[in-house]
Amino acid sequence: MLESDPPFFQIRVVDRRQAQEMEPLGSKPKFWFREGNQRLLFKADDRGTGEDWAEVVACSLCRLIGLPHVHYELAMEKPSLAPGVVCHNMVPPPKQLILGNQLLCVRDPKYPTSQKFRVKQHTVDAVCEILKSLKPPAREWSDSTPLEVDSAAGVFAGYVMFDAWIANQDRHHENWGGIWSGADSLDLTLAPTFDHGAGMARNLLDSERQDRLTTAIQNRKISAFSKKARSALFNTADDSKPLLLTEAFKKFLNRYPRETTIWLERLQAVTDQEVSDIIQKVPSQRMSNVCKRFTLELLKTNRQRLLELMKT
């Protein structure tokens, strides 16, 4: 962390009375508001499950490796003082966000667009076919994205690696998509990665975190726990379970070896100290010390597992 960086993430105070529009997508209370010429979205962490800190930590980790991402800030809503996060509108008019389920429905009119979780038709093959028709995200989302990764599929492979790093099991078909510019062009660009509030096992109780940090029982350790995390991607529509997060990344590694190697090299360059500095910037009222220790260990474990793939 640079000396000029603040010791903690700043918390933006949001007045609900300034709400202009409620956001129907998702399961958490959300509303849009305007600050100057910017339209922002407040997402409440009304259940106290750590989705707020998970979003902000994930945002900073994206920045470390140059992954195109939506920016998130810690926030607090008044007058209730409810915790949450704020993010900027990624599709100001006339742009539009076309979600993954909408794109997949074009490919397959029978695709179950209204079902969100455990959609067996949400396969690696189906997603990769859609990615062929998309352009990579605009540079505005990250000025440090590797220039060598010049396809939407190559960037999405980075999203899948990132999911395996942060244990994000929520990359369902409404948590990725394409952006239409709203102009005469029919081109769609891949949207930056967004909605990482389910990552890093943020909903565990501290008692379980402490136990997994200190236990001598092998199948209770973080290394065993983290192996079980599953993606929202299936290998085939006949499978009963989605792919494990590492299995999903291996599928992309086999398809796009050049791009995934570049992302793995970016991940390899990340230091434990950089990750620790990010985690320590979360205020203690949002993230306990045991939660910080567990999260750092989880990220170290997942990172090492991914980097081992470079040796195979």
C-alpha positions as protocol buffer text, in pm:
chain_id: "A"
residue {
  index: 1
  type: MET
  ca { x: 0 y: 0 z: 0 }
}
residue {
  index: 2
  type: LEU
  ca { x: 136 y: 341 z: -93 }
}
residue {
  index: 3
  type: GLU
  ca { x: 202 y: 586 z: 190 }
}
residue {
  index: 4
  type: SER
  ca { x: -47 y: 826 z: 33 }
}
residue {
  index: 5
  type: ASP
  ca { x: -327 y: 570 z: 46 }
}
residue {
  index: 6
  type: PRO
  ca { x: -584 y: 618 z: 324 }
}
residue {
  index: 7
  type: PRO
  ca { x: -562 y: 355 z: 601 }
}
residue {
  index: 8
  type: PHE
  ca { x: -921 y: 246 z: 538 }
}
residue {
  index: 9
  type: PHE
  ca { x: -1162 y: 241 z: 247 }
}
residue {
  index: 10
  type: GLN
  ca { x: -1375 y: 555 z: 253 }
}
residue {
  index: 11
  type: ILE
  ca { x: -1746 y: 507 z: 328 }
}
residue {
  index: 12
  type: ARG
  ca { x: -1982 y: 703 z: 107 }
}
residue {
  index: 13
  type: VAL
  ca { x: -2298 y: 825 z: 287 }
}
residue {
  index: 14
  type: VAL
  ca { x: -2610 y: 789 z: 71 }
}
residue {
  index: 15
  type: ASP
  ca { x: -2944 y: 954 z: 146 }
}
residue {
  index: 16
  type: ARG
  ca { x: -3235 y: 727 z: 56 }
}
residue {
  index: 17
  type: ARG
  ca { x: -3452 y: 1034 z: 9 }
}
residue {
  index: 18
  type: GLN
  ca { x: -3246 y: 1105 z: -304 }
}
residue {
  index: 19
  type: ALA
  ca { x: -3349 y: 770 z: -458 }
}
residue {
  index: 20
  type: GLN
  ca { x: -3475 y: 813 z: -813 }
}
residue {
  index: 21
  type: GLU
  ca { x: -3555 y: 453 z: -905 }
}
residue {
  index: 22
  type: MET
  ca { x: -3561 y: 111 z: -738 }
}
residue {
  index: 23
  type: GLU
  ca { x: -3355 y: -161 z: -909 }
}
residue {
  index: 24
  type: PRO
  ca { x: -3558 y: -481 z: -968 }
}
residue {
  index: 25
  type: LEU
  ca { x: -3269 y: -713 z: -1059 }
}
residue {
  index: 26
  type: GLY
  ca { x: -3116 y: -923 z: -781 }
}
residue {
  index: 27
  type: SER
  ca { x: -3229 y: -1019 z: -433 }
}
residue {
  index: 28
  type: LYS
  ca { x: -3092 y: -725 z: -231 }
}
residue {
  index: 29
  type: PRO
  ca { x: -3260 y: -385 z: -176 }
}
residue {
  index: 30
  type: LYS
  ca { x: -3115 y: -144 z: -434 }
}
residue {
  index: 31
  type: PHE
  ca { x: -3190 y: 203 z: -558 }
}
residue {
  index: 32
  type: TRP
  ca { x: -3046 y: 445 z: -810 }
}
residue {
  index: 33
  type: PHE
  ca { x: -2954 y: 802 z: -717 }
}
residue {
  index: 34
  type: ARG
  ca { x: -2772 y: 1088 z: -886 }
}
residue {
  index: 35
  type: GLU
  ca { x: -2462 y: 1268 z: -767 }
}
residue {
  index: 36
  type: GLY
  ca { x: -2368 y: 1554 z: -993 }
}
residue {
  index: 37
  type: ASN
  ca { x: -2383 y: 1417 z: -1345 }
}
residue {
  index: 38
  type: GLN
  ca { x: -2327 y: 1059 z: -1231 }
}
residue {
  index: 39
  type: ARG
  ca { x: -2596 y: 795 z: -1181 }
}
residue {
  index: 40
  type: LEU
  ca { x: -2503 y: 558 z: -900 }
}
residue {
  index: 41
  type: LEU
  ca { x: -2652 y: 239 z: -755 }
}
residue {
  index: 42
  type: PHE
  ca { x: -2670 y: 168 z: -382 }
}
residue {
  index: 43
  type: LYS
  ca { x: -2686 y: -201 z: -287 }
}
residue {
  index: 44
  type: ALA
  ca { x: -2771 y: -276 z: 75 }
}
residue {
  index: 45
  type: ASP
  ca { x: -2610 y: -555 z: 273 }
}
residue {
  index: 46
  type: ASP
  ca { x: -2928 y: -582 z: 477 }
}
residue {
  index: 47
  type: ARG
  ca { x: -2853 y: -932 z: 604 }
}
residue {
  index: 48
  type: GLY
  ca { x: -2506 y: -853 z: 735 }
}
residue {
  index: 49
  type: THR
  ca { x: -2347 y: -1131 z: 532 }
}
residue {
  index: 50
  type: GLY
  ca { x: -2036 y: -944 z: 422 }
}
residue {
  index: 51
  type: GLU
  ca { x: -2142 y: -879 z: 64 }
}
residue {
  index: 52
  type: ASP
  ca { x: -2032 y: -517 z: 103 }
}
residue {
  index: 53
  type: TRP
  ca { x: -1669 y: -583 z: 193 }
}
residue {
  index: 54
  type: ALA
  ca { x: -1653 y: -874 z: -54 }
}
residue {
  index: 55
  type: GLU
  ca { x: -1750 y: -642 z: -342 }
}
residue {
  index: 56
  type: VAL
  ca { x: -1492 y: -380 z: -247 }
}
residue {
  index: 57
  type: VAL
  ca { x: -1207 y: -626 z: -184 }
}
residue {
  index: 58
  type: ALA
  ca { x: -1286 y: -802 z: -514 }
}
residue {
  index: 59
  type: CYS
  ca { x: -1283 y: -466 z: -693 }
}
residue {
  index: 60
  type: SER
  ca { x: -933 y: -393 z: -562 }
}
residue {
  index: 61
  type: LEU
  ca { x: -812 y: -743 z: -654 }
}
residue {
  index: 62
  type: CYS
  ca { x: -940 y: -691 z: -1009 }
}
residue {
  index: 63
  type: ARG
  ca { x: -734 y: -374 z: -1025 }
}
residue {
  index: 64
  type: LEU
  ca { x: -423 y: -565 z: -913 }
}
residue {
  index: 65
  type: ILE
  ca { x: -434 y: -798 z: -1212 }
}
residue {
  index: 66
  type: GLY
  ca { x: -581 y: -553 z: -1464 }
}
residue {
  index: 67
  type: LEU
  ca { x: -918 y: -724 z: -1503 }
}
residue {
  index: 68
  type: PRO
  ca { x: -1194 y: -501 z: -1652 }
}
residue {
  index: 69
  type: HIS
  ca { x: -1435 y: -442 z: -1365 }
}
residue {
  index: 70
  type: VAL
  ca { x: -1709 y: -221 z: -1227 }
}
residue {
  index: 71
  type: HIS
  ca { x: -1585 y: 1 z: -944 }
}
residue {
  index: 72
  type: TYR
  ca { x: -1741 y: -46 z: -598 }
}
residue {
  index: 73
  type: GLU
  ca { x: -1718 y: 168 z: -285 }
}
residue {
  index: 74
  type: LEU
  ca { x: -1826 y: 98 z: 71 }
}
residue {
  index: 75
  type: ALA
  ca { x: -2139 y: 295 z: 156 }
}
residue {
  index: 76
  type: MET
  ca { x: -2390 y: 364 z: 431 }
}
residue {
  index: 77
  type: GLU
  ca { x: -2751 y: 459 z: 377 }
}
residue {
  index: 78
  type: LYS
  ca { x: -2911 y: 723 z: 594 }
}
residue {
  index: 79
  type: PRO
  ca { x: -3122 y: 766 z: 793 }
}
residue {
  index: 80
  type: SER
  ca { x: -3117 y: 388 z: 871 }
}
residue {
  index: 81
  type: LEU
  ca { x: -2734 y: 367 z: 864 }
}
residue {
  index: 82
  type: ALA
  ca { x: -2765 y: 38 z: 676 }
}
residue {
  index: 83
  type: PRO
  ca { x: -2432 y: -79 z: 530 }
}
residue {
  index: 84
  type: GLY
  ca { x: -2386 y: -149 z: 161 }
}
residue {
  index: 85
  type: VAL
  ca { x: -2192 y: -53 z: -149 }
}
residue {
  index: 86
  type: VAL
  ca { x: -2219 y: 199 z: -430 }
}
residue {
  index: 87
  type: CYS
  ca { x: -2126 y: 136 z: -791 }
}
residue {
  index: 88
  type: HIS
  ca { x: -2140 y: 349 z: -1104 }
}
residue {
  index: 89
  type: ASN
  ca { x: -2381 y: 286 z: -1387 }
}
residue {
  index: 90
  type: MET
  ca { x: -2191 y: 82 z: -1649 }
}
residue {
  index: 91
  type: VAL
  ca { x: -2449 y: 154 z: -1920 }
}
residue {
  index: 92
  type: PRO
  ca { x: -2548 y: 522 z: -1922 }
}
residue {
  index: 93
  type: PRO
  ca { x: -2806 y: 596 z: -2197 }
}
residue {
  index: 94
  type: PRO
  ca { x: -2820 y: 515 z: -2478 }
}
residue {
  index: 95
  type: LYS
  ca { x: -2610 y: 208 z: -2388 }
}
residue {
  index: 96
  type: GLN
  ca { x: -2782 y: -111 z: -2274 }
}
residue {
  index: 97
  type: LEU
  ca { x: -2669 y: -417 z: -2080 }
}
residue {
  index: 98
  type: ILE
  ca { x: -2768 y: -744 z: -2248 }
}
residue {
  index: 99
  type: LEU
  ca { x: -2742 y: -1019 z: -1985 }
}
residue {
  index: 100
  type: GLY
  ca { x: -2602 y: -1364 z: -2049 }
}
residue {
  index: 101
  type: ASN
  ca { x: -2940 y: -1535 z: -2038 }
}
residue {
  index: 102
  type: GLN
  ca { x: -3069 y: -1298 z: -2308 }
}
residue {
  index: 103
  type: LEU
  ca { x: -2768 y: -1370 z: -2527 }
}
residue {
  index: 104
  type: LEU
  ca { x: -2798 y: -1744 z: -2476 }
}
residue {
  index: 105
  type: CYS
  ca { x: -3166 y: -1730 z: -2567 }
}
residue {
  index: 106
  type: VAL
  ca { x: -3073 y: -1594 z: -2909 }
}
residue {
  index: 107
  type: ARG
  ca { x: -2851 y: -1898 z: -2958 }
}
residue {
  index: 108
  type: ASP
  ca { x: -3113 y: -2139 z: -2821 }
}
residue {
  index: 109
  type: PRO
  ca { x: -3477 y: -2018 z: -2813 }
}
residue {
  index: 110
  type: LYS
  ca { x: -3554 y: -2292 z: -2558 }
}
residue {
  index: 111
  type: TYR
  ca { x: -3291 y: -2165 z: -2315 }
}
residue {
  index: 112
  type: PRO
  ca { x: -3451 y: -2126 z: -1966 }
}
residue {
  index: 113
  type: THR
  ca { x: -3402 y: -1751 z: -1926 }
}
residue {
  index: 114
  type: SER
  ca { x: -3624 y: -1716 z: -1617 }
}
residue {
  index: 115
  type: GLN
  ca { x: -3433 y: -1976 z: -1413 }
}
residue {
  index: 116
  type: LYS
  ca { x: -3132 y: -1821 z: -1242 }
}
residue {
  index: 117
  type: PHE
  ca { x: -2948 y: -2094 z: -1054 }
}
residue {
  index: 118
  type: ARG
  ca { x: -2821 y: -2440 z: -1157 }
}
residue {
  index: 119
  type: VAL
  ca { x: -2916 y: -2392 z: -1521 }
}
residue {
  index: 120
  type: LYS
  ca { x: -2769 y: -2699 z: -1691 }
}
residue {
  index: 121
  type: GLN
  ca { x: -2778 y: -2532 z: -2032 }
}
residue {
  index: 122
  type: HIS
  ca { x: -2534 y: -2272 z: -1897 }
}
residue {
  index: 123
  type: THR
  ca { x: -2240 y: -2472 z: -2033 }
}
residue {
  index: 124
  type: VAL
  ca { x: -1886 y: -2375 z: -2118 }
}
residue {
  index: 125
  type: ASP
  ca { x: -1954 y: -2456 z: -2484 }
}
residue {
  index: 126
  type: ALA
  ca { x: -2265 y: -2235 z: -2495 }
}
residue {
  index: 127
  type: VAL
  ca { x: -2094 y: -1941 z: -2327 }
}
residue {
  index: 128
  type: CYS
  ca { x: -1785 y: -1968 z: -2549 }
}
residue {
  index: 129
  type: GLU
  ca { x: -2003 y: -1968 z: -2858 }
}
residue {
  index: 130
  type: ILE
  ca { x: -2168 y: -1644 z: -2745 }
}
residue {
  index: 131
  type: LEU
  ca { x: -1828 y: -1490 z: -2666 }
}
residue {
  index: 132
  type: LYS
  ca { x: -1724 y: -1534 z: -3029 }
}
residue {
  index: 133
  type: SER
  ca { x: -1981 y: -1270 z: -3125 }
}
residue {
  index: 134
  type: LEU
  ca { x: -1867 y: -1014 z: -2865 }
}
residue {
  index: 135
  type: LYS
  ca { x: -1584 y: -765 z: -2872 }
}
residue {
  index: 136
  type: PRO
  ca { x: -1357 y: -724 z: -2566 }
}
residue {
  index: 137
  type: PRO
  ca { x: -1453 y: -465 z: -2302 }
}
residue {
  index: 138
  type: ALA
  ca { x: -1382 y: -101 z: -2369 }
}
residue {
  index: 139
  type: ARG
  ca { x: -1049 y: 23 z: -2232 }
}
residue {
  index: 140
  type: GLU
  ca { x: -1233 y: 261 z: -2000 }
}
residue {
  index: 141
  type: TRP
  ca { x: -1289 y: -32 z: -1762 }
}
residue {
  index: 142
  type: SER
  ca { x: -921 y: -97 z: -1705 }
}
residue {
  index: 143
  type: ASP
  ca { x: -622 y: 81 z: -1851 }
}
residue {
  index: 144
  type: SER
  ca { x: -397 y: -206 z: -1739 }
}
residue {
  index: 145
  type: THR
  ca { x: -572 y: -498 z: -1909 }
}
residue {
  index: 146
  type: PRO
  ca { x: -305 y: -700 z: -2098 }
}
residue {
  index: 147
  type: LEU
  ca { x: -297 y: -578 z: -2457 }
}
residue {
  index: 148
  type: GLU
  ca { x: -226 y: -933 z: -2569 }
}
residue {
  index: 149
  type: VAL
  ca { x: -568 y: -1041 z: -2446 }
}
residue {
  index: 150
  type: ASP
  ca { x: -759 y: -901 z: -2742 }
}
residue {
  index: 151
  type: SER
  ca { x: -1076 y: -1111 z: -2753 }
}
residue {
  index: 152
  type: ALA
  ca { x: -1390 y: -1128 z: -2542 }
}
residue {
  index: 153
  type: ALA
  ca { x: -1327 y: -1497 z: -2478 }
}
residue {
  index: 154
  type: GLY
  ca { x: -974 y: -1424 z: -2358 }
}
residue {
  index: 155
  type: VAL
  ca { x: -1102 y: -1160 z: -2116 }
}
residue {
  index: 156
  type: PHE
  ca { x: -1383 y: -1386 z: -1994 }
}
residue {
  index: 157
  type: ALA
  ca { x: -1121 y: -1654 z: -1925 }
}
residue {
  index: 158
  type: GLY
  ca { x: -975 y: -1399 z: -1684 }
}
residue {
  index: 159
  type: TYR
  ca { x: -1316 y: -1367 z: -1519 }
}
residue {
  index: 160
  type: VAL
  ca { x: -1327 y: -1745 z: -1470 }
}
residue {
  index: 161
  type: MET
  ca { x: -976 y: -1745 z: -1322 }
}
residue {
  index: 162
  type: PHE
  ca { x: -1077 y: -1460 z: -1093 }
}
residue {
  index: 163
  type: ASP
  ca { x: -1382 y: -1656 z: -977 }
}
residue {
  index: 164
  type: ALA
  ca { x: -1157 y: -1948 z: -883 }
}
residue {
  index: 165
  type: TRP
  ca { x: -921 y: -1710 z: -698 }
}
residue {
  index: 166
  type: ILE
  ca { x: -1189 y: -1543 z: -487 }
}
residue {
  index: 167
  type: ALA
  ca { x: -1418 y: -1850 z: -461 }
}
residue {
  index: 168
  type: ASN
  ca { x: -1701 y: -1675 z: -643 }
}
residue {
  index: 169
  type: GLN
  ca { x: -1971 y: -1933 z: -712 }
}
residue {
  index: 170
  type: ASP
  ca { x: -2219 y: -1680 z: -848 }
}
residue {
  index: 171
  type: ARG
  ca { x: -2121 y: -1632 z: -1215 }
}
residue {
  index: 172
  type: HIS
  ca { x: -2472 y: -1730 z: -1327 }
}
residue {
  index: 173
  type: HIS
  ca { x: -2621 y: -1610 z: -1654 }
}
residue {
  index: 174
  type: GLU
  ca { x: -2734 y: -1277 z: -1509 }
}
residue {
  index: 175
  type: ASN
  ca { x: -2388 y: -1198 z: -1372 }
}
residue {
  index: 176
  type: TRP
  ca { x: -2219 y: -1147 z: -1708 }
}
residue {
  index: 177
  type: GLY
  ca { x: -2330 y: -999 z: -2037 }
}
residue {
  index: 178
  type: GLY
  ca { x: -2266 y: -770 z: -2330 }
}
residue {
  index: 179
  type: ILE
  ca { x: -2297 y: -394 z: -2371 }
}
residue {
  index: 180
  type: TRP
  ca { x: -2472 y: -248 z: -2672 }
}
residue {
  index: 181
  type: SER
  ca { x: -2359 y: 104 z: -2753 }
}
residue {
  index: 182
  type: GLY
  ca { x: -2706 y: 216 z: -2853 }
}
residue {
  index: 183
  type: ALA
  ca { x: -2573 y: 348 z: -3180 }
}
residue {
  index: 184
  type: ASP
  ca { x: -2649 y: 215 z: -3526 }
}
residue {
  index: 185
  type: SER
  ca { x: -2381 y: -52 z: -3484 }
}
residue {
  index: 186
  type: LEU
  ca { x: -2493 y: -403 z: -3397 }
}
residue {
  index: 187
  type: ASP
  ca { x: -2164 y: -470 z: -3215 }
}
residue {
  index: 188
  type: LEU
  ca { x: -2170 y: -586 z: -2854 }
}
residue {
  index: 189
  type: THR
  ca { x: -1875 y: -558 z: -2619 }
}
residue {
  index: 190
  type: LEU
  ca { x: -1823 y: -789 z: -2324 }
}
residue {
  index: 191
  type: ALA
  ca { x: -1932 y: -615 z: -2004 }
}
residue {
  index: 192
  type: PRO
  ca { x: -1671 y: -566 z: -1732 }
}
residue {
  index: 193
  type: THR
  ca { x: -1692 y: -819 z: -1451 }
}
residue {
  index: 194
  type: PHE
  ca { x: -1940 y: -725 z: -1180 }
}
residue {
  index: 195
  type: ASP
  ca { x: -2132 y: -858 z: -878 }
}
residue {
  index: 196
  type: HIS
  ca { x: -1872 y: -1043 z: -668 }
}
residue {
  index: 197
  type: GLY
  ca { x: -2056 y: -1013 z: -337 }
}
residue {
  index: 198
  type: ALA
  ca { x: -2084 y: -1392 z: -303 }
}
residue {
  index: 199
  type: GLY
  ca { x: -1707 y: -1442 z: -309 }
}
residue {
  index: 200
  type: MET
  ca { x: -1448 y: -1522 z: -44 }
}
residue {
  index: 201
  type: ALA
  ca { x: -1690 y: -1731 z: 166 }
}
residue {
  index: 202
  type: ARG
  ca { x: -1813 y: -1399 z: 306 }
}
residue {
  index: 203
  type: ASN
  ca { x: -2121 y: -1554 z: 471 }
}
residue {
  index: 204
  type: LEU
  ca { x: -1932 y: -1789 z: 707 }
}
residue {
  index: 205
  type: LEU
  ca { x: -1957 y: -1726 z: 1080 }
}
residue {
  index: 206
  type: ASP
  ca { x: -1635 y: -1622 z: 1252 }
}
residue {
  index: 207
  type: SER
  ca { x: -1653 y: -1935 z: 1467 }
}
residue {
  index: 208
  type: GLU
  ca { x: -1621 y: -2151 z: 1156 }
}
residue {
  index: 209
  type: ARG
  ca { x: -1348 y: -1931 z: 1014 }
}
residue {
  index: 210
  type: GLN
  ca { x: -1149 y: -1965 z: 1336 }
}
residue {
  index: 211
  type: ASP
  ca { x: -1200 y: -2340 z: 1340 }
}
residue {
  index: 212
  type: ARG
  ca { x: -1079 y: -2381 z: 981 }
}
residue {
  index: 213
  type: LEU
  ca { x: -777 y: -2162 z: 1051 }
}
residue {
  index: 214
  type: THR
  ca { x: -663 y: -2367 z: 1350 }
}
residue {
  index: 215
  type: THR
  ca { x: -798 y: -2721 z: 1307 }
}
residue {
  index: 216
  type: ALA
  ca { x: -567 y: -3022 z: 1272 }
}
residue {
  index: 217
  type: ILE
  ca { x: -838 y: -3217 z: 1089 }
}
residue {
  index: 218
  type: GLN
  ca { x: -739 y: -3228 z: 722 }
}
residue {
  index: 219
  type: ASN
  ca { x: -1088 y: -3216 z: 572 }
}
residue {
  index: 220
  type: ARG
  ca { x: -1174 y: -2912 z: 788 }
}
residue {
  index: 221
  type: LYS
  ca { x: -875 y: -2706 z: 676 }
}
residue {
  index: 222
  type: ILE
  ca { x: -913 y: -2416 z: 434 }
}
residue {
  index: 223
  type: SER
  ca { x: -728 y: -2612 z: 165 }
}
residue {
  index: 224
  type: ALA
  ca { x: -993 y: -2887 z: 171 }
}
residue {
  index: 225
  type: PHE
  ca { x: -1282 y: -2643 z: 211 }
}
residue {
  index: 226
  type: SER
  ca { x: -1179 y: -2431 z: -87 }
}
residue {
  index: 227
  type: LYS
  ca { x: -1157 y: -2728 z: -325 }
}
residue {
  index: 228
  type: LYS
  ca { x: -1531 y: -2786 z: -298 }
}
residue {
  index: 229
  type: ALA
  ca { x: -1640 y: -2451 z: -442 }
}
residue {
  index: 230
  type: ARG
  ca { x: -1844 y: -2488 z: -761 }
}
residue {
  index: 231
  type: SER
  ca { x: -1898 y: -2251 z: -1049 }
}
residue {
  index: 232
  type: ALA
  ca { x: -2229 y: -2175 z: -1219 }
}
residue {
  index: 233
  type: LEU
  ca { x: -2102 y: -2335 z: -1540 }
}
residue {
  index: 234
  type: PHE
  ca { x: -2181 y: -2691 z: -1648 }
}
residue {
  index: 235
  type: ASN
  ca { x: -1967 y: -2910 z: -1869 }
}
residue {
  index: 236
  type: THR
  ca { x: -2271 y: -3056 z: -2047 }
}
residue {
  index: 237
  type: ALA
  ca { x: -2646 y: -3012 z: -2008 }
}
residue {
  index: 238
  type: ASP
  ca { x: -2665 y: -3375 z: -1894 }
}
residue {
  index: 239
  type: ASP
  ca { x: -2448 y: -3323 z: -1586 }
}
residue {
  index: 240
  type: SER
  ca { x: -2608 y: -3327 z: -1243 }
}
residue {
  index: 241
  type: LYS
  ca { x: -2368 y: -3073 z: -1090 }
}
residue {
  index: 242
  type: PRO
  ca { x: -2187 y: -2766 z: -1220 }
}
residue {
  index: 243
  type: LEU
  ca { x: -1811 y: -2769 z: -1262 }
}
residue {
  index: 244
  type: LEU
  ca { x: -1584 y: -2700 z: -969 }
}
residue {
  index: 245
  type: LEU
  ca { x: -1431 y: -2353 z: -999 }
}
residue {
  index: 246
  type: THR
  ca { x: -1089 y: -2490 z: -1087 }
}
residue {
  index: 247
  type: GLU
  ca { x: -1243 y: -2736 z: -1335 }
}
residue {
  index: 248
  type: ALA
  ca { x: -1422 y: -2450 z: -1509 }
}
residue {
  index: 249
  type: PHE
  ca { x: -1098 y: -2256 z: -1541 }
}
residue {
  index: 250
  type: LYS
  ca { x: -921 y: -2565 z: -1679 }
}
residue {
  index: 251
  type: LYS
  ca { x: -1182 y: -2576 z: -1957 }
}
residue {
  index: 252
  type: PHE
  ca { x: -1088 y: -2221 z: -2054 }
}
residue {
  index: 253
  type: LEU
  ca { x: -719 y: -2298 z: -2009 }
}
residue {
  index: 254
  type: ASN
  ca { x: -750 y: -2577 z: -2266 }
}
residue {
  index: 255
  type: ARG
  ca { x: -945 y: -2358 z: -2509 }
}
residue {
  index: 256
  type: TYR
  ca { x: -745 y: -2037 z: -2472 }
}
residue {
  index: 257
  type: PRO
  ca { x: -396 y: -2135 z: -2349 }
}
residue {
  index: 258
  type: ARG
  ca { x: -227 y: -1810 z: -2458 }
}
residue {
  index: 259
  type: GLU
  ca { x: -474 y: -1579 z: -2285 }
}
residue {
  index: 260
  type: THR
  ca { x: -511 y: -1786 z: -1968 }
}
residue {
  index: 261
  type: THR
  ca { x: -133 y: -1807 z: -1933 }
}
residue {
  index: 262
  type: ILE
  ca { x: -118 y: -1427 z: -1947 }
}
residue {
  index: 263
  type: TRP
  ca { x: -379 y: -1404 z: -1670 }
}
residue {
  index: 264
  type: LEU
  ca { x: -194 y: -1661 z: -1462 }
}
residue {
  index: 265
  type: GLU
  ca { x: 125 y: -1459 z: -1500 }
}
residue {
  index: 266
  type: ARG
  ca { x: -62 y: -1152 z: -1376 }
}
residue {
  index: 267
  type: LEU
  ca { x: -183 y: -1355 z: -1078 }
}
residue {
  index: 268
  type: GLN
  ca { x: 168 y: -1484 z: -1014 }
}
residue {
  index: 269
  type: ALA
  ca { x: 297 y: -1127 z: -989 }
}
residue {
  index: 270
  type: VAL
  ca { x: 56 y: -1048 z: -704 }
}
residue {
  index: 271
  type: THR
  ca { x: 219 y: -1056 z: -360 }
}
residue {
  index: 272
  type: ASP
  ca { x: 64 y: -1167 z: -32 }
}
residue {
  index: 273
  type: GLN
  ca { x: 148 y: -824 z: 108 }
}
residue {
  index: 274
  type: GLU
  ca { x: -54 y: -649 z: -163 }
}
residue {
  index: 275
  type: VAL
  ca { x: -355 y: -866 z: -88 }
}
residue {
  index: 276
  type: SER
  ca { x: -313 y: -818 z: 286 }
}
residue {
  index: 277
  type: ASP
  ca { x: -294 y: -441 z: 244 }
}
residue {
  index: 278
  type: ILE
  ca { x: -627 y: -443 z: 58 }
}
residue {
  index: 279
  type: ILE
  ca { x: -799 y: -655 z: 323 }
}
residue {
  index: 280
  type: GLN
  ca { x: -663 y: -442 z: 607 }
}
residue {
  index: 281
  type: LYS
  ca { x: -824 y: -134 z: 451 }
}
residue {
  index: 282
  type: VAL
  ca { x: -1172 y: -270 z: 531 }
}
residue {
  index: 283
  type: PRO
  ca { x: -1295 y: -106 z: 855 }
}
residue {
  index: 284
  type: SER
  ca { x: -1322 y: -342 z: 1151 }
}
residue {
  index: 285
  type: GLN
  ca { x: -1696 y: -282 z: 1184 }
}
residue {
  index: 286
  type: ARG
  ca { x: -1738 y: -438 z: 840 }
}
residue {
  index: 287
  type: MET
  ca { x: -1478 y: -716 z: 865 }
}
residue {
  index: 288
  type: SER
  ca { x: -1348 y: -873 z: 1187 }
}
residue {
  index: 289
  type: ASN
  ca { x: -983 y: -965 z: 1241 }
}
residue {
  index: 290
  type: VAL
  ca { x: -1055 y: -1338 z: 1217 }
}
residue {
  index: 291
  type: CYS
  ca { x: -1247 y: -1273 z: 894 }
}
residue {
  index: 292
  type: LYS
  ca { x: -948 y: -1086 z: 755 }
}
residue {
  index: 293
  type: ARG
  ca { x: -707 y: -1367 z: 849 }
}
residue {
  index: 294
  type: PHE
  ca { x: -936 y: -1631 z: 698 }
}
residue {
  index: 295
  type: THR
  ca { x: -991 y: -1434 z: 377 }
}
residue {
  index: 296
  type: LEU
  ca { x: -620 y: -1379 z: 325 }
}
residue {
  index: 297
  type: GLU
  ca { x: -550 y: -1750 z: 377 }
}
residue {
  index: 298
  type: LEU
  ca { x: -832 y: -1849 z: 141 }
}
residue {
  index: 299
  type: LEU
  ca { x: -698 y: -1620 z: -132 }
}
residue {
  index: 300
  type: LYS
  ca { x: -343 y: -1749 z: -82 }
}
residue {
  index: 301
  type: THR
  ca { x: -462 y: -2110 z: -104 }
}
residue {
  index: 302
  type: ASN
  ca { x: -669 y: -2056 z: -417 }
}
residue {
  index: 303
  type: ARG
  ca { x: -393 y: -1855 z: -583 }
}
residue {
  index: 304
  type: GLN
  ca { x: -141 y: -2131 z: -524 }
}
residue {
  index: 305
  type: ARG
  ca { x: -379 y: -2393 z: -663 }
}
residue {
  index: 306
  type: LEU
  ca { x: -425 y: -2190 z: -979 }
}
residue {
  index: 307
  type: LEU
  ca { x: -53 y: -2124 z: -1024 }
}
residue {
  index: 308
  type: GLU
  ca { x: 15 y: -2497 z: -1007 }
}
residue {
  index: 309
  type: LEU
  ca { x: -172 y: -2524 z: -1336 }
}
residue {
  index: 310
  type: MET
  ca { x: 118 y: -2338 z: -1502 }
}
residue {
  index: 311
  type: LYS
  ca { x: 339 y: -2639 z: -1430 }
}
residue {
  index: 312
  type: THR
  ca { x: 115 y: -2890 z: -1605 }
}
